[in-house]
Amino acid sequence: MPTTHLQQGFNVNEVAALLGLEVRRVRKEVEHGLFGSSSPPRFTFADLVYFAILARADSGTLSLSTRKKLHALVVVEARRKRAWHSVEIAPLVEVRVDRAAKEAAELVREFNLWRKKLVTKDTILGGEPVFPRSRLAVRHVGGMLLKGLRREEIREDYPYLTDEDLRFALIFTRAYPAMGRPPEHQAAAR
């Protein structure tokens, strides 16, 4: 059965972070007009499944017309009142939409459960999300991972962090970048 409980709107950063895509790749698909004209764009679960398929495909192998056809087929598949299936995008070429939908649903479910465990209080780091029973900001850990610090090095300093914490801290940091003024070196370049 389609995962209608996941029909929430995802933003560009969330889609890119969850699926390990570059933000510019997601934005490029928006520019091609596959997702309507809402501004800023919001993506359905069917759109997330489409991007999950793109994340696995070699970017140069699917033409724009094939990607548009694939997106339309995924949307139709999502609206059906039955289990997801594979779709044919060309003669002899079938895409396992069912597998992509299952993996995307599981990822979203796990990430949302993990996020519910985080602590966000105005009295702790000004409302910055932190790991339970700590004052360690999630974005701090995600930032270390973005800078290339190895997981083992982070676990040496913070042994209570799980593999799931490290995995999702990176996704969280990419999906919800800190707001505020850009660093001085970026501001000076403008």
Steps between C-alpha positions, in 0.01 A plus 500: 500500500637848419641687794241777516596581859826637357335752266648792692675778311878469485717800414801503265754463783309211661480306172868556425613413854284190540612353169860620491444719194651838425251783558573634152391169345164522676463866395585408140211253491272775631620731221393238246140545622430153634353616831259782432553865578486529878762726644689384691447152360350235726532135410261213568607152599460397134749775407737368767474151345580651159811666644596174675500333158706785353748469787566142394505565125799620304411867445599492133292197404150646530395771256271780613204344317569164668526668841168680441339169400649329807371773731150478349498121539617523863223751578238270340641205693476695827132582443397139456329327789728198485862405554771679305627321191772533242443737207621473143672816378623359166484169317696250708566761775306461822547699821440342842279776640382258768852462638573874482172579681569245773854628561389866496212430742732318739758778487240771570349294782839436666608863462174632648522259796861609561403869481231449765771390744688829470465763768408855402452747783562872507705450817745263327728665242234753409262239362757323283411125475729290718545131563308362800673532840765732357573854391649379173337673201394276212624757246842501669539127438354527150739787427797291605388226261450752218855623555626146451567390857486123522224338705757320713657831603162642601412184692827532697385838635132409526480124565129515580412586139367208299555425132141616448578830676793563268310401189199716578700794641654538157158483331355743756781751448463490122119515515479780758803727467553753777336833429670829549766716351750335266859474620703816438701347216176426311353843571815674373486304174159642410 
